[in-house]
Each structure stands twice: as C-alpha cells, then as structure tokens.
Amino acid sequence: MSSRYKRLKIFTGNANAELAEEIAQYLGVPVGDAKSSRFCDGEINVKINESVRGADVYIIQPTCSPINENLIELLIMIDAVRRASARRITAVLPYYGYARQDRKTRARDPITAKLVANILVASGARRVLCMDLHAGQIQGFFDIPVDHLPGVPILAEYILQIGLENVVVVSPDLGGVTRARDLAERIGATIAVIDKRRPEPNVAEVSSIIGGIQGKNVVMIDDIIDTAGTIIKGAEALKQWGANEIYVACTHPVMSGPAVKRLDEAPIKEVIVTNTIPVSKEKMIDKIKVLSVAPLLGEAIIRIHEDLSVSKLFD
C-alpha cells in the first residue's frame, strides 16, 4: 500500500464487490478485511477484521436489488466502523435506491428518499459520494456533505470512441433535457425531446418528437433503465419518425422484470450502461456494453481523502 494513502481504507458489502475491487486497484490499496454473513433467522452479521481506528473509511455499496438487504448491510457496516473509532466514514453509493420516491405525488405518500438519507446520517455516515441521482435535489435531503458525480462524461467518452456521425441526442421525456444537453455538448451533437402524454396512470403515449431526427443516428439517454418500457416506446417512435441507428445510454442498469427481453427485441443497436449496478450473466445480451465507473469514483475518493476539489474533475 502506498504510504500516501495509509489511512485510507476501502470496504464493501455484497452488492457490488467487483466494482469495489476495481476502485481499490485504481487507488493501489487492498479492499478491507470484512465479512457479511447471515444468522439462521436471516439477520445480517457484519465483522470488520482489521483496525480502522483513526482511518478515513469508504464503504462502497450501491443500494440496488435486493435493495432492502443491501441498504441494511450498508447501515450495519457504517455502524460497525463508527463504533471502531474510524476518523471519517464516507458512504459510496454508486446507485442510490429509493431515489424515485423523492416527493409526494398523492395524498399520504412517503418521501422515502429523504427517509433513507436520514437513516444513513443517523447510522454514522459523515459524507456521501454518489452518481447520477434520479433527482438532483436529493443532495439537499442530507445534512452532511454530498459529492454528486455525473455519469455523462463516461458515456460521452465511449460514444466519441466509436466514431458515430450525424448524431442527435434524444431525451425520452422533458425531465431529462438537461442530461441530454450535457451529452450533446460533449459529443458535438444536436438534441431532440420525446413528448409523451399519459391518458391514464402507467400508460404513456408518444405524441410528438421535438427536434429533427430524420435520417440521423440517435443516442437516447436516461439515468435509469428499469423495466425499459419508456426506452422501448421511445425507440419505436424514433424509428417511425425516420431515425437511422438507435443507441441507448444510461448510468444505472436496474433492468428488472421484462427489461432484457424488451431490449433484445427492440430496434436498438447498442445499450451503453455503467457498472454502478452489477449486470449479471443472465442479463448480458450482445447489445449491452458495460463501462466502468471505477476510475471516476477512485479519483473522487482520492480528492476527498486529500481535501481537494471534486468538481475540478469535470472542469
């Protein structure tokens, strides 16, 4: 281990141990010796098998499926290192589960994204490092510092590498225009927006496409692909309106339920995602390209550890 980072320790739960290993390799430090197991009744048992006294501890754990198990495991690990006298504890959440429950849309709705933030702070986290929150205002749910990293630079770098020409970046809804504009500026493309209407709950219809896509290669970008319903409807509409090749880019490949089957059958050439959430072998169809966020998270961890600006990464 580099003496420069001798007080920096990386730990991981079971949610994405492969990503934690990549980050540790980037930093030149080993992953900390910790074990998470289950008691006979299903309770989680965490053991930290090395000293963390006075250390700057980073616990890497996306709260992806199974979300409740991964969240509780993270909270227990934070509590364990806090009680072991760690100097500072940073929760590294490449994917922040419950982020879509960030406001009340109906009477008596919970705001679960805020509840999770409260629990993380109460457990002992003193900083949060995350990527592409579903809603940027979730940063304000925490009463501790939050470093929020965008996934667009990683996606843009790959799109530039494959040399796409005559490109338009498409947002699948009005809420994603800022993200689409950021990607478009980075790859030198124009933007378009899919205008959807909801005639009834859980039913979305494409009413129009704002912007020119006729004969162009399209990159449709979103933060999350969950069941892929929005992406598939968008891709079908883009084809009907004259798009050439269609690429899909997203940061968080949740891909639940029928998502993989839908993507495989859709008129999409490639689905570009990152490894904030592990993509299992069963979901790795030929269309999917996984990019690593480890260098970005690793560099952010170095900057936090050395009390340097994280925003300078994107200047």
C-alpha positions as CSV (number, residue, x, y, z in Angstrom):
1,M,0.0,0.0,0.0
2,S,1.2,3.5,-0.8
3,S,2.2,5.4,2.3
4,R,0.4,8.3,0.8
5,Y,-2.9,6.5,1.4
6,K,-2.1,4.5,4.5
7,R,-5.0,6.0,6.5
8,L,-7.5,5.4,3.6
9,K,-9.5,2.2,3.8
10,I,-11.9,0.7,1.3
11,F,-14.7,-1.7,2.5
12,T,-17.5,-3.3,0.5
13,G,-20.7,-5.2,1.2
14,N,-22.1,-7.8,-1.1
15,A,-23.9,-5.5,-3.5
16,N,-21.0,-4.9,-6.0
17,A,-17.8,-6.3,-4.7
18,E,-16.3,-6.4,-8.3
19,L,-16.6,-2.6,-8.5
20,A,-15.0,-2.2,-5.1
21,E,-12.1,-4.3,-6.2
22,E,-11.6,-2.2,-9.3
23,I,-11.7,1.0,-7.2
24,A,-9.2,-0.4,-4.8
25,Q,-6.8,-1.4,-7.7
26,Y,-7.1,2.1,-9.0
27,L,-6.1,3.5,-5.6
28,G,-3.4,1.0,-5.0
29,V,-4.9,-0.2,-1.7
30,P,-6.4,-3.6,-0.7
31,V,-10.1,-4.0,0.0
32,G,-10.6,-4.1,3.7
33,D,-11.0,-7.4,5.5
34,A,-14.7,-7.5,6.4
35,K,-17.2,-10.3,6.2
36,S,-21.0,-10.0,5.9
37,S,-23.0,-13.2,6.7
38,R,-26.4,-14.2,7.8
39,F,-27.6,-15.7,11.0
40,C,-30.0,-18.7,10.8
41,D,-33.0,-16.3,11.1
42,G,-31.8,-14.1,8.3
43,E,-30.3,-11.3,10.3
44,I,-27.2,-9.7,8.8
45,N,-23.9,-10.2,10.7
46,V,-21.0,-7.9,9.8
47,K,-17.5,-8.4,11.1
48,I,-14.6,-5.9,10.5
49,N,-11.5,-8.0,10.8
50,E,-8.9,-5.2,10.9
51,S,-8.3,-1.9,12.8
52,V,-10.0,1.2,11.4
53,R,-9.1,3.5,14.4
54,G,-8.4,6.9,13.0
55,A,-8.8,5.8,9.4
56,D,-10.6,7.6,6.5
57,V,-13.1,4.8,5.6
58,Y,-15.0,4.5,2.4
59,I,-17.8,1.8,2.2
60,I,-18.8,1.0,-1.4
61,Q,-22.3,-0.3,-1.6
62,P,-25.0,0.5,-4.3
63,T,-28.4,0.1,-2.8
64,C,-29.6,-2.0,-5.8
65,S,-31.7,-5.2,-5.8
66,P,-32.2,-6.8,-3.3
67,I,-32.4,-3.1,-2.2
68,N,-33.5,-3.6,1.4
69,E,-30.8,-6.2,2.2
70,N,-28.1,-4.1,0.6
71,L,-29.3,-1.0,2.4
72,I,-29.4,-2.7,5.8
73,E,-25.9,-4.2,5.2
74,L,-24.5,-0.8,4.4
75,L,-26.0,0.7,7.6
76,I,-24.6,-2.1,9.8
77,M,-21.2,-1.7,8.2
78,I,-21.2,2.1,8.8
79,D,-22.2,1.5,12.5
80,A,-19.5,-1.1,12.9
81,V,-16.7,1.2,11.7
82,R,-18.1,4.1,13.6
83,R,-18.0,2.1,16.8
84,A,-14.5,1.1,15.9
85,S,-13.3,4.7,16.0
86,A,-13.0,5.5,12.3
87,R,-12.0,9.1,11.8
88,R,-14.4,9.7,8.9
89,I,-16.9,7.5,7.2
90,T,-18.0,8.1,3.6
91,A,-20.8,6.1,2.2
92,V,-20.1,5.5,-1.5
93,L,-23.4,4.9,-3.3
94,P,-22.9,4.4,-7.0
95,Y,-26.6,3.8,-7.2
96,Y,-29.0,5.4,-4.6
97,G,-32.0,3.2,-4.2
98,Y,-35.4,4.8,-3.4
99,A,-34.4,7.9,-5.3
100,R,-37.5,7.9,-7.4
101,Q,-39.6,8.3,-4.2
102,D,-38.4,11.9,-3.8
103,R,-41.7,13.8,-3.5
104,K,-45.4,13.4,-2.7
105,T,-47.5,12.7,-5.8
106,R,-50.6,11.6,-4.0
107,A,-52.1,12.1,-0.6
108,R,-50.3,10.2,2.2
109,D,-47.3,9.2,0.0
110,P,-44.0,8.8,1.9
111,I,-40.8,10.6,0.8
112,T,-38.6,7.5,1.1
113,A,-35.5,9.1,-0.5
114,K,-35.4,11.6,2.4
115,L,-36.1,8.8,5.0
116,V,-33.1,6.8,3.6
117,A,-30.9,9.9,3.8
118,N,-31.9,10.4,7.4
119,I,-31.1,6.8,8.3
120,L,-27.7,7.0,6.6
121,V,-26.8,10.1,8.6
122,A,-28.1,8.5,11.8
123,S,-26.0,5.4,11.3
124,G,-22.8,7.4,11.3
125,A,-22.0,8.4,7.7
126,R,-20.3,11.8,7.6
127,R,-20.1,12.2,3.8
128,V,-21.9,10.6,0.8
129,L,-20.4,10.0,-2.6
130,C,-23.0,9.1,-5.3
131,M,-23.6,9.1,-9.1
132,D,-26.4,10.4,-11.2
133,L,-29.1,10.8,-8.6
134,H,-32.6,10.5,-10.1
135,A,-33.3,14.0,-8.9
136,G,-30.5,16.4,-8.1
137,Q,-32.4,17.9,-5.2
138,I,-31.9,14.7,-3.2
139,Q,-28.5,16.2,-2.3
140,G,-30.4,18.6,-0.1
141,F,-32.0,15.7,1.8
142,F,-28.7,15.1,3.6
143,D,-27.4,17.2,6.5
144,I,-23.9,16.1,5.6
145,P,-21.7,16.9,2.6
146,V,-22.7,15.1,-0.7
147,D,-20.4,14.7,-3.7
148,H,-22.6,14.1,-6.7
149,L,-20.8,12.7,-9.8
150,P,-22.4,12.7,-13.3
151,G,-22.3,9.6,-15.5
152,V,-22.5,11.6,-18.8
153,P,-18.7,12.1,-19.2
154,I,-18.1,8.3,-19.1
155,L,-20.9,7.7,-21.7
156,A,-19.7,10.6,-23.9
157,E,-16.1,9.3,-24.0
158,Y,-17.3,5.9,-25.3
159,I,-19.6,7.5,-27.9
160,L,-16.7,9.6,-29.2
161,Q,-14.5,6.5,-29.3
162,I,-16.9,4.5,-31.6
163,G,-17.0,7.4,-34.0
164,L,-20.7,8.0,-34.5
165,E,-21.5,10.6,-37.2
166,N,-24.6,12.6,-37.9
167,V,-25.8,12.2,-34.3
168,V,-28.7,13.6,-32.4
169,V,-29.1,13.1,-28.6
170,V,-32.7,12.4,-27.6
171,S,-34.2,12.8,-24.1
172,P,-37.1,10.3,-23.6
173,D,-39.0,12.9,-21.6
174,L,-39.0,16.6,-20.8
175,G,-37.4,15.9,-17.4
176,G,-34.2,14.6,-18.9
177,V,-33.4,17.5,-21.2
178,T,-30.5,18.8,-19.1
179,R,-28.8,15.4,-19.2
180,A,-29.3,15.2,-22.9
181,R,-28.0,18.7,-23.5
182,D,-24.9,17.9,-21.4
183,L,-24.2,14.8,-23.5
184,A,-24.9,16.6,-26.8
185,E,-22.4,19.4,-25.9
186,R,-19.7,16.8,-25.1
187,I,-20.0,14.9,-28.4
188,G,-20.9,17.9,-30.6
189,A,-24.5,16.8,-31.4
190,T,-27.9,18.4,-31.5
191,I,-30.8,17.4,-29.2
192,A,-34.4,16.3,-29.6
193,V,-37.0,15.5,-27.0
194,I,-39.8,12.9,-27.0
195,D,-43.1,14.5,-25.9
196,K,-45.2,12.0,-24.0
197,R,-48.8,12.1,-22.8
198,R,-50.3,9.9,-20.1
199,P,-54.0,9.3,-20.9
200,E,-54.3,7.1,-17.8
201,P,-52.0,6.0,-15.0
202,N,-49.0,3.8,-16.0
203,V,-49.8,4.3,-19.7
204,A,-47.5,6.6,-21.8
205,E,-48.1,7.5,-25.4
206,V,-45.6,9.4,-27.6
207,S,-47.4,12.4,-29.1
208,S,-44.6,14.1,-30.9
209,I,-40.8,14.4,-31.2
210,I,-39.4,17.9,-30.8
211,G,-36.3,18.3,-33.0
212,G,-35.0,16.8,-36.2
213,I,-34.2,13.1,-36.2
214,Q,-34.9,12.1,-39.8
215,G,-32.0,10.0,-41.2
216,K,-29.8,10.6,-38.2
217,N,-28.1,8.3,-35.7
218,V,-29.8,8.7,-32.3
219,V,-28.4,8.3,-28.8
220,M,-31.3,8.2,-26.3
221,I,-30.1,8.9,-22.8
222,D,-31.7,8.3,-19.4
223,D,-30.4,7.9,-15.9
224,I,-32.1,4.6,-15.2
225,I,-33.3,1.6,-17.3
226,D,-35.7,-0.2,-15.1
227,T,-38.4,-2.2,-17.0
228,A,-37.3,-0.5,-20.2
229,G,-40.9,0.5,-21.1
230,T,-40.0,4.2,-21.6
231,I,-36.9,3.4,-23.7
232,I,-38.7,0.8,-25.9
233,K,-41.7,3.1,-26.7
234,G,-39.2,5.9,-27.4
235,A,-37.1,3.7,-29.7
236,E,-40.2,2.5,-31.7
237,A,-41.4,6.1,-32.1
238,L,-37.9,7.2,-33.2
239,K,-37.9,4.5,-35.9
240,Q,-41.3,5.5,-37.1
241,W,-40.2,9.1,-37.4
242,G,-37.2,8.2,-39.6
243,A,-34.2,7.7,-37.3
244,N,-31.3,5.6,-38.6
245,E,-29.4,3.6,-35.9
246,I,-30.6,3.9,-32.3
247,Y,-28.2,3.7,-29.4
248,V,-29.4,3.8,-25.7
249,A,-27.2,5.2,-22.9
250,C,-27.8,5.1,-19.2
251,T,-25.9,5.2,-16.0
252,H,-27.8,2.7,-13.8
253,P,-28.9,-0.6,-15.4
254,V,-31.6,-1.7,-13.0
255,M,-33.1,-3.9,-15.7
256,S,-35.9,-5.5,-13.7
257,G,-38.7,-7.7,-14.9
258,P,-39.0,-7.9,-18.7
259,A,-36.3,-5.3,-19.4
260,V,-33.7,-7.6,-21.0
261,K,-36.2,-9.3,-23.3
262,R,-37.6,-6.0,-24.4
263,L,-34.2,-4.5,-25.1
264,D,-33.2,-7.6,-27.1
265,E,-36.3,-7.4,-29.3
266,A,-36.3,-3.6,-29.7
267,P,-34.9,-1.7,-32.8
268,I,-31.8,-0.7,-30.8
269,K,-28.2,-1.3,-32.0
270,E,-26.4,-0.9,-28.6
271,V,-27.3,-0.3,-25.0
272,I,-24.5,1.5,-23.2
273,V,-24.5,1.3,-19.4
274,T,-22.1,1.6,-16.5
275,N,-21.3,-0.8,-13.7
276,T,-22.8,1.2,-10.8
277,I,-25.1,-1.8,-10.6
278,P,-23.6,-5.2,-11.4
279,V,-25.1,-6.7,-14.6
280,S,-25.5,-10.5,-14.1
281,K,-24.5,-13.0,-16.8
282,E,-28.2,-13.8,-17.4
283,K,-28.7,-10.1,-18.4
284,M,-25.6,-9.7,-20.6
285,I,-27.1,-9.9,-24.0
286,D,-24.9,-8.9,-27.0
287,K,-26.4,-5.4,-27.3
288,I,-25.2,-4.4,-23.8
289,K,-21.9,-2.6,-23.4
290,V,-20.8,-2.0,-19.8
291,L,-18.4,0.8,-18.9
292,S,-16.5,1.1,-15.6
293,V,-17.0,4.0,-13.2
294,A,-14.1,2.8,-11.0
295,P,-11.6,5.4,-12.3
296,L,-14.0,8.2,-11.7
297,L,-15.0,7.0,-8.2
298,G,-11.4,6.3,-7.4
299,E,-10.3,9.8,-8.4
300,A,-13.1,11.3,-6.4
301,I,-12.1,9.3,-3.3
302,I,-8.5,10.5,-3.7
303,R,-9.7,14.1,-3.8
304,I,-12.0,13.7,-0.8
305,H,-9.2,12.0,1.1
306,E,-6.7,14.8,0.3
307,D,-9.3,17.6,0.9
308,L,-9.2,18.7,-2.8
309,S,-12.0,19.9,-5.0
310,V,-14.1,17.1,-6.6
311,S,-15.8,19.5,-9.1
312,K,-12.4,20.1,-10.7
313,L,-12.7,16.6,-12.2
314,F,-15.3,18.0,-14.7
315,D,-13.8,21.4,-15.5
